[in-house]
Amino acid sequence: MKIFLASILVVLVLQNYQVSCKEDFNFVADGDPFLDIDFDSKKKDPKPPHLENDPCETTVCGRGRECEVNQLGEAVCICQRICKKRKKPVCGSDGHFYVNHCELHRTACLTDKNIVIDHRDACLKKKHLEKVTKPTKSAVPFHEKKTEDDGLPWKNLPPFESRRTIVVTADPNPDSTQRECSHEDYDFMKENLLVFNNEKLMDSKKSGNEYLVSIMFSHYDQNNNGQLEAEELWQAAERDHLGQLSTSCILADMLLFDDADKDGRLNINEFYLAFSVSVVSLDKALEVNHVTARVGDNVEIKCDVTGTPPPPIIWRRNDMDLSVLNDEEIKVSQVFVDGSLYLTNVQLVHAGNYTCHAQRNKDITQTHVLHVQTLPEVHVVPKLQSRAPGELAEMECHVIGVPQPRVYWLKNDEELKMGSEKYTIIGNSTSLVVGKITYSDTGAYMCVATNPAGTTRDISSLVVQDQPARSIPHLDHRFFAFHDWGVSVYEPDNCRLYHQIQSTDVIPGTQEYVCGDRGLNCSWGAAINVADRYVYASQPNKDRILIISRLQMVVVDVVVTDKFPVELHYVPNLDQVWVLCWRGYQDRGTKTIQIIRDASQKKKHHTVHPEPVDGHFDLVSGLFVPSPQDLGHGWKYGYVVHTNQRGMYKLDLQGMKYLKTVDLTPYNCAPKSADFASFGGLVILECLEPVTGRPTGQIVLDYLTDTVLVHSTTLFGRPHVSPDSRRVVTLKANDHSVIIVAQEITEDGLRFLFDVKTTLQISDVAFFPSRTTHSYDLYATSSSKEDILFVDLSDGKVEMITGIGRPSDPRLATWGNSNRPIVSAGVFGTYMATTAEDALFVVNGKTRTVNCEIGSIVHPRMMVWVRAP
């Protein structure tokens, strides 16, 4: 009996000692954190000698488990046998009540279930609270039976046996106290987690928290099921040694703080929200969205990139943030969460690609392709004609529109009967010829143009009678010729002198001569047509501009300017004339700019300067102002350049001030010349290297954002854009020849058409309306030969017009002008005018023949076409 009692006493003593030892490294869960280690600071007694080599000393097991040594002397983790008698009631996700956290985790271990704390305390609302789990040797609730499908959300954890052997090696500090993971500590841990993974996982080519968080999720999601489960988070913390990131919180605490739907796992949205990253998405079918608008419309474009929470949206055009674009017609919504893009008074230059993406996620981007259309504009000549039976009648039609309209003819709203030889349609319905006229041909002939924007028509009436009345002349033109002895006005049909302003004439209302006293030659810098009401002509030697009335044929105003005014540019939509003054006889790159406002108004005119820069008027080397075009776009901006500077300043034409700088340093481009295309909103630049003047290619800019779209390093020369904004012609000159490069302007940019090589040293070019298309062809004069080169821009065919007379000596050309300028009468014009040595030549552009020669003109300098009264 004594031996039996002694044996019992020894067993009890050993058991109590073993429990006390294991409590030194026991997991507890008295707080919310998912995993916690409680190093009992009260246990400071030294270990007995026989436990100094115990492998459990350096082994830490998860919650609800404890360490023991197996028969092989290895440390293994088993389910905890006994929990401390401590009351801290808690509800489990299995719907049961537990007296403390330890019992909950111990039960989870014994049942091989994933039981987490239910912070909603749903179990307390049950009426049968008597079914409370008691601290027993087997803490499994007696009323619960394990089934194959227990309804719990975590089903991808390792089997029970493998969980028993999972160990975490740690260096427990006996002096540490029980941890509590507060929200502040949790946020601190997440910040450290981002820093840690940024160094470990990030690619130097990527940046931003969005990308970092996405690869973190992939890194932790070991089974690639799109869910982060408790075991995965615990294993990730062990694998990456994340215990160093926080003394109070661990990775698995994310399930307690950020499991929004309380399903015991983190999906990608919850994980992103945990790090304040919006989860953005875009339906693949919506990646590219086509938007169509007409000129003048107001357009709202919505971004289909969505997120939780809805992210701020960034809009871009050619990779430029539109929120920083100083354009009142382009606004990004700052009021509505959808971040829509608003375009008011849409113009052709607004066409193109707009992209949107979340503010902090550029990887998911939607592209909106804006197609801007214009209603076809149709003009016919003559409006009315009278013919006798048996004669021919011809009607011309000119059409513009975007996209290119389809053109056809009708008679009295009915289709033409093309079977007979009665009707001949030339080209793409550019003209209609009615042959062998009879009385039945009397009627209204309609030129009809249609495109997706709509249908437009214009009518040419034909009256057949025995004694036809005199037809109304259709858009007759005259031209002003400026020469050393004054100004002469000519009729192109018969080359008759219509009017003359001599150099010695006195300007009405003044005591000044047009040019000077007898023997003093005129000096002309430039001349332009202003609204078919006035002709402006600059006189550099007299520091003034003459304004000549088209109707009265006399000088009606004199505008005083800065020294040596040369270049003139008219902006119709603003009714401004921009003047570039050289300030000397030579172009030294230190010019001033002046503006004449209300240029077409009947009033006394004067000049103003643009807004000063740093308290003084800017000195520039060049001024680029868009020329009027058929499509009627109202240009808002121009550019100025400075000597040897790789870039430009953008000009607000209406406000007459600088807006921004355009840096072209990466392209080694000091712009020499420029032209503009309203279709596509393009600016084409000729580039030179500063100081050396070596050509560095051609640059195509976006007119709205000033971003470089194309840099052609092998295309040199001055660009010329056709009046319909459909063609770009670049003259690439060398010592012995000139290459004419033709490109087509499309919605997608410039497309090469053809090139023509000629030995003519080209002096000047002019665009003339095509006989076969509703576009233009090219005529080029020679600076050394008696020829004019014709180039059909639709197919590249060339033709030479000879007998134009010997050109003037190039050394006689002044103020940067060519020695042989050529100008066209425009739409429905029949003729072009060019100069020769002491003569003028009028060329028929339709037949490509010389119409007449006007001789005895001393050094003709330039010509300007105007509409006849």
C-alpha positions in Angstrom: 0.0 0.0 0.0 2.8 2.4 0.8 4.5 1.6 -2.4 1.3 2.3 -4.3 0.8 5.7 -2.6 4.4 6.6 -3.3 4.0 5.8 -6.9 0.9 8.0 -7.2 2.8 10.9 -5.5 5.7 10.7 -7.9 3.3 10.7 -10.9 1.5 13.8 -9.6 4.7 15.7 -9.0 6.1 14.9 -12.5 2.9 15.8 -14.1 2.7 19.2 -12.4 6.3 19.9 -13.3 5.7 19.0 -16.9 2.7 21.3 -17.2 4.6 24.2 -15.6 7.4 23.7 -18.1 5.2 23.6 -21.1 3.3 26.7 -19.9 6.6 28.6 -20.4 6.1 28.3 -24.2 2.4 27.9 -24.4 0.3 29.6 -27.1 -2.6 31.6 -25.8 -5.2 33.7 -27.6 -6.7 36.1 -25.1 -6.8 38.8 -27.6 -8.1 39.2 -31.2 -4.8 38.4 -33.0 -5.0 35.3 -35.0 -1.7 33.8 -33.7 0.0 34.8 -30.5 2.7 33.6 -28.3 2.5 34.1 -24.5 5.9 33.9 -22.9 5.0 33.9 -19.2 7.3 36.4 -17.6 6.6 34.9 -14.2 8.3 31.7 -15.0 11.9 32.6 -14.3 13.1 29.5 -12.5 16.0 27.7 -14.1 15.3 24.5 -16.0 16.2 21.3 -14.3 19.4 19.6 -15.4 17.6 16.8 -17.1 15.7 19.3 -19.5 18.7 21.3 -20.6 18.8 19.4 -23.9 15.0 19.3 -24.4 14.2 20.1 -28.1 10.9 21.7 -27.0 12.9 24.5 -25.5 13.4 26.2 -28.9 10.2 25.0 -30.5 7.0 27.1 -30.6 3.7 25.6 -31.7 0.6 27.3 -33.0 -2.4 28.2 -31.0 -4.3 25.2 -29.5 -1.2 23.1 -29.7 1.8 22.2 -27.5 5.1 20.6 -27.9 6.2 17.2 -26.7 9.2 14.9 -27.4 8.4 11.8 -29.4 10.2 8.4 -29.1 12.9 9.5 -31.5 13.7 12.5 -29.3 12.2 15.0 -31.8 10.0 17.9 -31.0 6.4 17.6 -32.3 3.3 19.7 -31.9 0.2 18.0 -30.6 -3.2 19.4 -29.6 -3.1 21.1 -26.2 -4.2 18.7 -23.4 -5.3 21.3 -20.8 -6.2 25.0 -21.0 -5.8 27.4 -18.2 -8.9 28.0 -16.1 -9.4 31.5 -17.4 -12.8 33.1 -18.2 -12.8 35.3 -21.3 -16.0 34.1 -23.1 -15.8 34.1 -26.9 -18.0 32.9 -29.8 -16.6 30.6 -32.5 -17.3 30.7 -36.1 -18.9 27.2 -35.6 -21.7 28.9 -33.7 -20.6 27.6 -30.2 -19.6 29.4 -27.1 -16.2 28.9 -25.5 -15.1 30.1 -22.0 -11.8 31.4 -23.4 -9.7 31.6 -26.5 -7.6 28.6 -25.6 -10.6 26.3 -25.5 -11.6 27.6 -29.0 -8.2 26.9 -30.6 -7.8 23.6 -28.7 -11.2 22.5 -30.1 -10.2 23.5 -33.6 -7.1 21.5 -33.3 -8.8 18.4 -31.9 -11.6 18.4 -34.5 -9.3 19.4 -37.3 -11.6 22.3 -38.1 -10.8 26.0 -38.8 -12.6 27.8 -36.0 -12.1 31.6 -35.7 -13.5 34.1 -33.4 -17.0 35.4 -34.3 -16.9 39.1 -33.5 -20.6 39.3 -34.1 -21.2 37.2 -31.0 -24.0 35.3 -32.7 -23.8 32.4 -30.3 -24.9 34.7 -27.4 -28.2 35.3 -29.1 -29.1 31.6 -29.0 -31.5 30.6 -26.3 -29.8 27.3 -25.4 -26.7 28.7 -23.7 -26.5 25.5 -21.6 -24.6 23.9 -24.4 -21.5 25.7 -23.4 -18.2 23.9 -24.0 -16.6 22.9 -20.6 -12.9 22.6 -20.0 -12.5 18.9 -20.1 -9.8 16.6 -21.3 -11.7 16.4 -24.6 -13.0 19.9 -25.3 -15.1 18.8 -28.3 -18.7 19.9 -27.9 -20.8 16.8 -27.2 -23.6 17.8 -29.5 -21.3 18.3 -32.5 -20.6 15.5 -35.0 -17.9 15.8 -37.6 -19.2 15.3 -41.1 -17.6 15.2 -44.5 -19.0 18.7 -45.3 -19.0 20.7 -42.1 -20.0 24.0 -43.9 -16.8 25.7 -42.8 -15.1 28.0 -45.3 -11.5 26.8 -44.9 -11.2 23.5 -46.7 -7.7 23.7 -48.1 -5.7 23.3 -44.9 -3.2 20.4 -44.5 -4.6 17.2 -42.9 -4.7 16.9 -39.2 -1.6 14.7 -38.9 0.5 17.1 -41.0 -0.7 20.0 -38.8 0.5 18.2 -35.8 4.0 18.2 -37.0 4.2 21.9 -38.2 6.7 23.7 -35.9 8.0 27.2 -35.8 11.5 27.7 -34.6 11.8 30.8 -32.5 14.0 32.4 -29.9 11.5 33.0 -27.1 12.2 35.8 -24.7 11.1 34.9 -21.2 10.7 38.5 -20.3 8.2 39.4 -23.0 4.6 40.1 -22.1 1.4 39.0 -23.6 0.7 41.0 -26.8 -2.3 42.9 -27.9 -2.6 43.9 -31.6 -4.3 47.3 -31.8 -5.5 49.0 -34.9 -2.5 51.3 -34.7 -0.1 48.4 -34.3 -1.8 46.6 -37.2 -1.5 49.6 -39.5 2.2 49.9 -38.5 2.7 46.2 -39.4 1.1 46.7 -42.8 3.4 49.7 -43.5 6.4 47.6 -42.6 5.0 44.7 -44.7 4.9 47.0 -47.8 8.5 48.2 -47.2 9.7 44.7 -46.7 8.1 43.3 -49.8 9.0 46.3 -51.9 12.7 45.4 -51.4 12.1 41.7 -51.8 9.6 41.3 -54.6 9.5 44.4 -56.7 11.0 44.7 -60.1 12.9 47.9 -60.8 10.9 48.4 -63.9 7.6 48.5 -62.0 6.4 51.0 -59.4 3.4 51.8 -57.3 1.6 50.1 -54.5 -0.9 48.5 -56.9 1.7 46.3 -58.5 3.4 45.6 -55.2 0.1 44.5 -53.5 -0.8 42.3 -56.5 2.5 40.4 -56.3 2.2 40.1 -52.6 -1.2 38.4 -53.0 0.2 36.0 -55.6 3.2 35.3 -53.3 1.0 34.4 -50.3 -1.6 32.5 -52.4 0.3 29.2 -52.5 -2.5 27.1 -53.8 -3.5 29.7 -56.5 -7.2 29.6 -55.6 -7.6 33.3 -55.4 -8.1 33.2 -51.6 -5.7 33.7 -48.7 -6.4 31.2 -45.9 -5.2 31.1 -42.3 -2.6 28.4 -43.0 -1.2 30.2 -46.0 -0.8 33.4 -44.0 0.8 31.5 -41.1 3.2 29.6 -43.4 4.1 32.9 -45.3 5.0 34.5 -42.0 7.2 31.6 -41.1 8.8 31.4 -44.5 9.5 35.1 -44.9 10.4 35.6 -41.2 7.8 38.3 -40.8 7.9 38.2 -37.0 10.5 41.0 -37.2 8.0 43.5 -38.6 5.9 43.9 -35.5 6.1 43.0 -31.8 2.3 43.0 -31.4 0.8 41.8 -34.7 1.3 39.0 -37.2 0.3 38.4 -40.8 -2.6 36.2 -40.0 -4.2 39.1 -38.1 -5.4 40.3 -41.5 -8.2 37.8 -41.2 -9.5 39.5 -38.1 -9.1 43.1 -39.3 -9.8 42.9 -43.1 -12.0 39.9 -43.6 -15.0 42.0 -44.6 -17.4 39.2 -45.4 -16.3 37.1 -42.3 -15.8 34.0 -44.4 -12.5 33.2 -42.8 -10.4 34.0 -45.9 -9.2 37.1 -47.9 -10.1 37.5 -51.5 -8.2 39.9 -53.8 -10.6 42.8 -53.1 -10.3 42.5 -49.4 -6.5 42.2 -49.6 -6.3 45.3 -51.8 -8.6 47.3 -49.5 -6.4 46.3 -46.5 -3.6 48.3 -48.1 -5.9 51.2 -49.3 -5.5 50.1 -52.9 -8.5 50.3 -55.2 -9.2 47.1 -57.1 -9.8 48.2 -60.6 -11.2 46.2 -63.5 -12.3 46.7 -67.1 -14.4 44.5 -69.3 -12.2 43.2 -72.1 -15.0 44.0 -74.6 -14.7 47.7 -73.5 -11.0 48.1 -73.8 -11.4 50.2 -77.0 -14.4 52.4 -77.4 -15.2 54.3 -80.6 -17.0 57.7 -80.1 -18.4 59.7 -83.0 -19.2 63.4 -82.9 -19.9 66.3 -85.2 -18.1 69.6 -85.2 -19.7 71.9 -82.7 -21.1 69.1 -80.5 -20.6 68.8 -76.8 -19.4 65.3 -75.9 -19.2 63.4 -72.6 -17.0 60.3 -72.6 -17.3 58.0 -69.6 -14.5 55.8 -68.3 -15.5 52.1 -67.9 -12.6 51.4 -65.5 -14.3 50.5 -62.2 -13.0 49.7 -58.8 -13.9 49.2 -55.1 -13.9 51.8 -53.9 -14.4 53.8 -57.1 -10.9 55.2 -58.0 -10.1 58.7 -59.2 -9.8 58.6 -63.0 -7.0 60.1 -65.0 -7.5 61.1 -68.6 -4.7 61.3 -71.1 -4.1 62.2 -74.7 -0.8 61.0 -76.1 0.3 60.2 -72.6 -0.4 63.8 -71.4 -2.6 64.3 -68.3 -5.5 66.3 -69.6 -6.2 67.8 -66.2 -3.1 70.0 -66.6 -4.1 71.0 -70.1 -5.0 74.7 -70.2 -7.9 74.4 -72.6 -11.4 75.5 -71.7 -12.9 73.1 -74.3 -11.4 70.0 -72.6 -12.4 69.4 -69.0 -12.3 66.3 -66.7 -15.1 66.1 -64.3 -14.1 67.0 -60.7 -17.6 66.7 -59.4 -18.9 63.2 -60.3 -17.1 60.1 -59.1 -17.2 58.6 -62.6 -14.5 61.0 -63.7 -16.1 61.7 -67.1 -14.3 63.7 -69.8 -16.2 66.6 -71.2 -15.4 68.1 -74.7 -17.3 71.3 -75.5 -17.6 72.7 -79.0 -15.7 69.7 -80.5 -13.4 70.5 -83.5 -11.5 68.5 -85.9 -8.3 68.9 -83.9 -10.0 67.1 -81.0 -10.1 63.8 -83.0 -7.8 61.1 -81.8 -7.3 58.7 -78.9 -8.1 59.4 -75.3 -7.2 57.0 -72.6 -8.4 56.7 -69.0 -7.1 54.7 -66.1 -7.3 54.7 -62.3 -5.2 57.3 -60.6 -2.9 54.8 -59.0 -3.1 52.0 -61.6 -1.9 52.5 -65.1 -1.9 48.9 -66.0 -5.6 48.8 -66.8 -6.4 51.4 -69.4 -9.3 52.1 -71.6 -8.9 53.7 -75.0 -11.6 56.0 -76.5 -11.2 56.8 -80.2 -12.9 60.0 -81.0 -14.0 60.4 -84.6 -15.0 64.0 -85.5 -17.1 64.4 -88.6 -18.2 67.5 -90.5 -21.3 68.0 -92.5 -20.4 68.1 -96.2 -20.0 71.5 -97.7 -20.9 71.7 -101.3 -20.4 74.6 -103.8 -21.3 74.6 -107.5 -20.6 77.1 -110.3 -22.2 78.6 -112.1 -25.4 79.1 -110.1 -27.3 80.0 -113.3 -26.4 79.7 -117.0 -28.3 80.1 -120.2 -27.5 78.1 -123.3 -28.8 77.7 -126.9 -29.9 74.3 -128.2 -26.9 72.2 -129.5 -24.4 73.9 -127.2 -22.5 72.3 -124.2 -23.0 73.2 -120.6 -20.5 72.5 -117.8 -21.1 72.7 -114.1 -18.4 72.4 -111.5 -18.7 71.1 -108.0 -16.3 71.3 -105.0 -16.9 69.3 -101.9 -15.2 69.2 -98.5 -16.1 67.1 -95.5 -14.8 64.6 -92.9 -14.9 61.7 -93.6 -14.6 62.2 -97.4 -18.1 62.4 -98.8 -19.6 60.4 -101.6 -20.5 62.8 -104.5 -23.1 62.4 -107.2 -25.3 64.5 -109.5 -29.1 64.6 -109.8 -31.4 66.4 -112.2 -34.6 67.7 -110.6 -34.1 65.3 -107.7 -33.8 62.3 -110.1 -30.8 60.3 -111.0 -29.0 61.0 -114.3 -29.6 58.6 -117.2 -26.0 57.7 -117.9 -26.6 55.3 -120.8 -26.5 57.9 -123.5 -23.8 60.4 -124.4 -25.8 63.2 -123.0 -23.9 63.4 -119.7 -20.2 63.2 -118.9 -19.1 63.1 -115.3 -15.4 64.1 -114.8 -13.4 62.6 -112.1 -15.1 62.1 -108.7 -18.1 64.2 -109.9 -16.0 67.3 -109.8 -17.8 68.5 -112.9 -20.7 67.6 -115.1 -20.9 68.2 -118.8 -24.2 68.2 -120.6 -23.8 67.7 -124.4 -26.1 68.5 -127.4 -28.4 70.5 -125.3 -32.1 70.5 -126.1 -35.0 72.2 -124.5 -35.7 69.2 -122.2 -32.3 69.7 -120.6 -33.6 72.8 -118.8 -33.6 72.1 -115.1 -31.9 72.1 -111.7 -28.8 70.1 -111.6 -27.8 69.2 -108.1 -24.4 68.2 -106.8 -25.1 66.0 -103.7 -22.5 65.0 -101.1 -23.2 62.6 -98.3 -21.2 61.1 -95.4 -22.1 59.8 -92.0 -22.6 63.3 -90.7 -25.3 64.1 -93.2 -26.2 65.1 -96.8 -25.8 68.5 -98.5 -26.5 69.7 -102.0 -26.1 72.7 -104.1 -27.9 73.6 -107.3 -26.8 74.8 -110.7 -29.7 75.9 -112.9 -29.6 75.5 -116.7 -31.9 77.4 -119.0 -32.1 76.4 -122.7 -33.5 79.0 -125.0 -33.0 80.2 -128.6 -31.5 83.5 -127.5 -29.6 82.8 -124.3 -29.2 85.6 -121.8 -25.8 86.6 -120.6 -24.7 84.2 -117.9 -23.9 85.5 -114.5 -20.1 85.4 -114.1 -19.0 82.9 -111.5 -16.4 84.0 -108.9 -14.2 86.0 -111.2 -10.8 86.8 -109.7 -8.2 89.6 -110.2 -4.7 89.7 -108.8 -2.6 92.5 -107.4 1.0 92.5 -108.5 3.6 94.3 -106.4 6.7 95.6 -108.1 9.4 98.2 -107.8 7.2 100.9 -109.4 4.1 100.3 -107.4 1.0 98.1 -107.5 -0.8 96.9 -110.6 -4.2 95.1 -110.8 -4.9 92.7 -113.7 -7.7 90.7 -115.2 -6.4 87.1 -115.7 -8.6 86.2 -118.6 -7.1 88.7 -121.0 -4.2 90.0 -118.9 -5.6 93.5 -119.2 -4.5 96.1 -116.7 -7.5 96.9 -114.5 -5.9 99.5 -112.1 -2.6 100.8 -111.1 -1.2 102.5 -108.0 2.1 104.2 -108.8 5.0 104.5 -106.4 4.7 108.3 -106.6 1.0 108.5 -105.8 0.1 110.4 -102.7 -1.8 108.4 -100.1 -5.3 109.9 -99.7 -5.7 111.9 -96.6 -1.9 112.2 -96.1 1.0 114.0 -97.6 3.0 110.8 -98.0 3.9 108.9 -101.1 3.0 105.3 -101.7 6.7 104.5 -102.0 8.6 107.7 -102.4 9.5 110.5 -104.8 10.4 109.8 -108.4 13.4 107.4 -108.7 12.9 105.7 -105.4 11.8 102.1 -105.8 9.2 100.3 -103.7 10.2 97.8 -101.1 7.7 95.0 -100.4 8.0 92.5 -97.6 4.8 90.6 -97.9 1.2 91.0 -99.1 -2.0 89.1 -98.0 -5.7 89.0 -98.7 -7.7 90.0 -95.6 -11.3 88.7 -95.8 -11.6 89.7 -99.5 -12.0 93.3 -98.3 -8.5 94.5 -98.0 -5.0 93.8 -99.2 -2.3 94.3 -96.5 1.2 95.0 -97.8 4.3 95.5 -95.6 6.9 98.1 -96.4 10.0 97.2 -94.4 12.0 100.3 -95.4 9.2 102.6 -94.2 8.3 100.8 -91.0 4.6 100.6 -92.0 1.9 98.5 -93.5 -0.4 99.8 -96.3 -4.1 98.7 -96.3 -5.5 98.7 -99.8 -9.3 98.5 -100.4 -10.3 95.8 -102.8 -13.3 97.8 -104.1 -11.8 101.3 -104.2 -8.3 100.1 -105.3 -6.6 102.8 -103.2 -4.7 102.9 -100.0 -7.2 103.6 -97.2 -5.0 103.2 -94.1 -1.4 103.2 -93.0 -0.4 101.3 -89.9 2.9 102.3 -88.2 4.9 99.3 -86.9 8.2 98.5 -85.3 11.4 98.6 -87.4 11.3 96.6 -90.7 8.0 94.8 -90.8 8.2 91.8 -93.1 6.0 88.8 -92.5 2.2 89.0 -92.4 -0.2 86.3 -91.2 -4.0 86.6 -91.2 -6.2 84.7 -88.7 -9.8 84.8 -90.0 -11.6 83.5 -86.9 -10.0 86.2 -84.7 -9.8 88.8 -87.5 -6.1 89.5 -86.6 -3.0 90.2 -88.7 0.2 89.1 -87.0 3.3 91.1 -88.1 6.9 89.9 -87.7 9.4 92.8 -87.7 13.0 92.1 -88.5 14.5 95.2 -86.8 17.2 95.4 -89.4 18.0 94.8 -93.1 19.3 91.3 -92.3 17.6 88.4 -90.5 19.6 88.3 -87.3 17.0 86.3 -85.3 16.0 89.2 -83.0 12.6 90.1 -84.3 9.5 91.6 -82.6 5.9 90.6 -83.0 2.9 92.9 -83.4 -0.8 92.3 -83.9 -3.4 94.3 -85.8 -6.8 93.6 -84.4 -10.2 93.9 -86.2 -8.2 93.7 -89.4 -11.2 93.5 -91.8 -13.2 96.3 -90.1 -13.6 99.7 -91.6 -11.7 101.7 -89.0 -8.4 103.2 -88.1 -6.0 100.4 -87.3 -3.0 100.3 -85.1 -0.6 97.6 -83.7 -0.2 96.1 -80.2 2.5 93.8 -78.8 1.9 90.5 -77.2 2.1 90.3 -73.4 5.7 91.1 -72.3 8.0 88.5 -70.9 9.9 89.4 -67.8 9.0 93.1 -68.3 10.2 93.4 -71.9 9.0 92.5 -75.4 10.3 89.2 -76.5 12.8 89.0 -79.4 12.2 85.9 -81.5 13.7 84.3 -84.6 10.5 83.0 -86.1 6.7 83.1 -85.9 4.5 80.1 -86.9 0.8 81.1 -87.4 -1.7 78.6 -89.1 -3.0 79.6 -92.5 -6.7 79.6 -93.4 -7.9 76.2 -94.7 -11.0 74.9 -96.5 -12.3 73.1 -93.5 -12.8 76.4 -91.7 -11.2 75.4 -88.4 -10.8 78.4 -86.0 -7.1 78.2 -84.9 -6.4 79.2 -81.4 -2.7 78.7 -81.0 0.6 79.6 -82.8 4.2 79.2 -81.9 7.4 81.3 -81.7 11.0 80.1 -81.8 14.2 81.6 -80.6 17.7 81.5 -82.1 19.5 78.2 -81.5 16.9 77.0 -79.0 15.6 73.4 -79.1 12.0 74.1 -78.6 9.1 76.6 -79.0 6.8 78.8 -77.1 3.1 78.2 -77.6 1.0 81.3 -78.3 -2.5 82.0 -77.3 -3.6 84.0 -80.4 -6.7 85.5 -78.9 -5.0 86.4 -75.6 -1.8 87.4 -77.4 0.4 85.8 -74.7 2.6 82.8 -74.2 1.1 79.7 -72.7 3.8 77.1 -72.3 7.1 75.9 -73.6 7.5 72.9 -76.0 10.8 71.1 -75.3 12.3 69.5 -78.3 15.8 68.9 -76.8 15.5 65.1 -77.0 15.1 65.4 -80.8 17.9 68.0 -81.2 15.3 70.2 -83.0 15.5 73.9 -83.5 12.4 74.5 -85.7 13.0 76.4 -88.9 9.5 76.2 -90.5 6.1 74.7 -89.7 2.7 74.1 -91.2 -0.6 73.0 -89.7 -3.3 70.4 -90.5 -6.7 70.9 -89.0 -7.7 67.3 -89.9 -6.0 65.2 -87.2 -4.8 68.3 -85.3 -1.2 68.1 -86.5 1.8 70.5 -86.5 4.6 69.5 -88.9 8.0 70.9 -88.2 11.2 71.2 -90.1 14.1 70.7 -87.7 17.7 71.9 -87.7 20.5 71.4 -85.3 21.3 74.6 -83.4 24.4 76.6 -84.5 25.5 74.2 -87.3 22.1 74.3 -89.1 22.4 70.6 -90.0 19.0 69.0 -90.8 17.7 66.7 -88.0 14.5 65.5 -89.6 10.8 66.2 -89.5 8.6 66.2 -86.3 4.9 65.8 -86.1 3.3 67.3 -83.0 -0.2 67.0 -81.6 -1.7 70.5 -81.8 -3.6 70.1 -78.5 -1.0 68.6 -76.2 2.3 69.5 -78.0 3.5 65.9 -77.6 5.8 64.5 -80.3 3.9 61.8 -82.4 6.6 61.1 -85.0 10.2 62.0 -85.5 11.4 61.2 -89.1 15.1 61.5 -88.9 15.6 61.0 -92.7 12.9 63.4 -94.0 14.3 66.9 -94.5 12.9 70.1 -95.9 10.1 72.5 -95.5 6.6 71.0 -95.2 3.6 72.4 -97.0 0.0 71.3 -96.1 -2.7 71.4 -98.8 -5.7 73.7 -98.1 -8.1 70.7 -97.6 -5.7 69.4 -94.9 -5.3 66.0 -96.7 -1.8 66.2 -98.1 1.6 67.2 -96.8 4.3 67.9 -99.4 8.0 68.2 -98.2 10.7 69.6 -100.4 14.0 67.9 -99.7 16.7 69.9 -101.6 20.3 69.1 -102.2 23.0 70.5 -104.4 21.8 69.1 -107.7 18.2 68.0 -107.3 15.0 68.2 -105.2 12.9 65.3 -103.9 9.2 66.1 -103.5 7.8 63.8 -100.8 4.0 63.4 -100.6 2.2 62.1 -97.5 -1.4 61.6 -96.8 -3.0 62.8 -93.6 -5.2 60.2 -92.0 -6.9 59.6 -88.7 -3.9 57.5 -87.8 -1.3 60.1 -88.7 0.8 60.6 -91.9 1.1 57.9 -94.5 3.7 58.0 -97.2 2.3 58.2 -100.8 5.2 58.7 -103.2 8.2 60.9 -103.9 9.3 62.6 -107.1 12.9 63.5 -107.9 13.5 66.5 -110.1 16.6 68.5 -111.3 14.6 71.7 -111.1 15.8 74.0 -108.3 12.4 74.7 -106.9 11.7 78.3 -106.0 8.1 78.1 -104.8 5.0 75.9 -104.8 1.3 76.4 -105.0 -1.7 74.1 -104.5 -4.4 74.1 -107.2 -7.8 72.4 -107.1 -7.7 69.0 -108.7 -9.8 68.4 -111.8 -10.5 64.8 -110.9 -10.7 64.7 -107.1 -12.1 67.1 -104.5 -8.6 67.8 -103.3 -5.5 69.6 -104.7 -2.6 69.1 -107.0 0.9 70.8 -106.8 2.6 73.3 -109.1 6.3 74.2 -108.5 8.4 76.9 -110.1 12.0 76.7 -110.9 14.5 79.3 -109.7 16.8 78.8 -112.7 14.7 77.4 -115.6 11.7 78.5 -117.7 9.6 75.6 -116.4 6.8 74.8 -114.0 6.4 71.3 -112.6 2.9 69.8 -112.2 2.4 66.9 -109.8 -0.8 65.0 -109.5 -1.0 64.3 -105.7 -3.5 61.5 -106.1 -1.2 59.2 -108.2 2.2 61.0 -108.4 2.1 61.7 -112.2 4.2 64.6 -113.3 4.0 67.0 -116.2 6.2 70.0 -117.3 4.8 73.3 -118.4 7.4 75.2 -120.4 7.8 78.7 -121.8 7.3 80.5 -118.6 10.1 83.0 -119.2 13.5 83.5 -117.6 13.3 83.8 -113.9 14.7 86.8 -112.0 18.2 86.7 -110.6 17.9 85.0 -107.2 20.2 87.7 -105.7 17.5 90.3 -106.4 15.0 88.5 -104.1 14.6 90.5 -100.8 13.3 89.9 -97.3 13.4 86.2 -97.5 11.1 85.9 -100.5 11.7 83.5 -103.5 12.8 84.8 -106.8 9.9 83.2 -108.6 6.7 83.1 -106.4 3.6 81.4 -107.7 0.0 81.9 -106.3 -3.3 80.2 -107.1 -6.7 81.8 -107.4 -8.2 79.2 -105.1 -11.4 77.1 -105.3 -13.1 77.5 -108.7 -10.2 79.7 -109.8 -8.9 79.0 -113.3 -5.5 80.6 -113.2 -2.3 80.9 -111.4 0.2 83.8 -111.6 4.0 83.7 -111.4 6.8 86.1 -112.0 9.7 86.2 -114.5 12.4 88.7 -115.2 10.5 92.0 -115.7 7.3 90.1 -116.6 4.3 88.2 -115.2 2.9 85.0 -116.5 -0.7 83.8 -116.1 -1.1 80.0 -116.3 -4.3 78.1 -116.8 -4.3 75.5 -114.0 -7.1 73.4 -115.6 -5.5 73.0 -119.0 -1.9 73.4 -117.7 -1.0 75.9 -120.4 0.3 79.5 -120.5 -2.7 81.9 -120.8 -0.7 85.1 -121.3 2.4 87.1 -120.5 2.4 90.6 -119.1 5.6 92.4 -119.9 7.4 95.7 -119.0 7.1 95.2 -115.2 10.2 96.2 -113.2 11.1 93.4 -110.8 7.8 91.9 -109.9 7.9 90.7 -106.3 4.7 89.1 -105.3 1.0 88.7 -106.2 -2.3 88.5 -104.3 -5.6 87.1 -105.7 -8.9 88.8 -104.7 -12.5 88.2 -105.7 -13.8 90.5 -108.4 -16.7 92.7 -107.4 
